[in-house]
Amino acid sequence: MAKRTGAEGDAWTGYAKDLAANLRRLREEAGLSQEDVAYRSGLTRYTYQKYEKGESKPGAPANPTIRTLLALSQTLGVSLLDVLPAKVPDLRLR
């Protein structure tokens, strides 16, 4: 897949940061550590920490799979809609 550039890349980066903030807030509300969430979701602690930073690798915005997002929502005891940011970027212009 081509690297996202310009407005679309900025929009996705912002979305990933909002997702990170949601994950952090929901984890703290659930009283769980990053390690707890990672283990219960089938992720490594490192991977989960990157999601809470809004990254998948250094300099690349997070892009978790739907399976990962569902596992995280189940671990946190919330719906998938609570995990996902409300404002979705327009990704049609790829």
C-alpha positions in Angstrom: 0.0 0.0 0.0 1.3 3.5 -0.8 2.2 5.7 2.0 -0.5 8.2 2.9 0.6 11.8 2.2 -1.0 15.2 2.5 -4.4 15.8 4.0 -5.4 12.2 4.1 -2.2 11.2 5.9 -2.7 14.1 8.4 -6.3 13.0 8.9 -5.3 9.4 9.6 -2.6 10.5 12.0 -5.1 12.6 13.9 -7.6 9.7 14.0 -4.8 7.4 15.3 -4.0 9.9 18.1 -7.7 10.1 19.0 -7.9 6.3 19.1 -4.8 6.3 21.4 -6.5 8.8 23.7 -9.6 6.7 23.9 -7.6 3.5 24.7 -5.7 5.3 27.4 -8.8 6.8 29.0 -10.8 3.5 28.8 -7.9 1.5 30.3 -7.5 4.0 33.2 -11.3 3.9 33.8 -11.2 0.1 33.9 -8.3 0.3 36.4 -6.0 -1.9 34.2 -2.4 -1.6 33.4 -1.1 -1.6 29.9 0.3 -5.1 30.5 -3.1 -6.3 31.7 -4.9 -5.0 28.6 -2.2 -6.4 26.3 -2.2 -9.8 27.9 -6.0 -10.1 28.0 -6.2 -9.0 24.4 -3.6 -11.3 23.0 -1.1 -8.6 22.3 2.4 -7.9 23.4 2.9 -5.1 25.9 5.1 -3.3 23.3 2.3 -3.4 20.7 -0.3 -2.1 23.0 2.0 0.7 24.2 2.4 1.7 20.6 -1.4 1.8 20.1 -1.7 4.1 23.1 0.9 6.4 21.5 -1.1 6.3 18.2 1.7 4.5 16.4 2.3 1.1 14.8 6.0 1.6 14.2 8.0 4.8 14.8 6.6 7.6 12.6 3.7 5.5 11.3 0.2 6.0 12.6 -1.5 3.1 14.3 -3.6 0.8 12.1 -4.9 -2.1 14.3 -6.9 -4.8 12.7 -10.6 -5.1 13.4 -9.9 -8.3 15.4 -7.5 -6.4 17.6 -10.0 -3.6 18.1 -12.7 -6.1 19.1 -10.4 -7.8 21.5 -9.5 -4.5 23.1 -13.1 -3.5 23.4 -14.0 -6.8 25.0 -11.0 -6.6 27.4 -12.0 -3.0 28.4 -15.7 -4.0 28.8 -17.0 -1.4 26.3 -18.5 -1.5 22.8 -16.3 -1.1 19.8 -18.0 2.3 19.2 -16.6 3.5 22.5 -13.1 2.6 21.4 -13.3 4.3 18.0 -13.1 8.1 17.7 -16.4 9.7 16.7 -14.9 11.8 13.8 -13.9 9.4 11.0 -11.4 10.7 8.3 -12.4 10.5 4.7 -10.3 7.7 3.3 -11.8 7.6 -0.2 -9.0 9.7 -1.7 -6.3 7.1 -1.5 
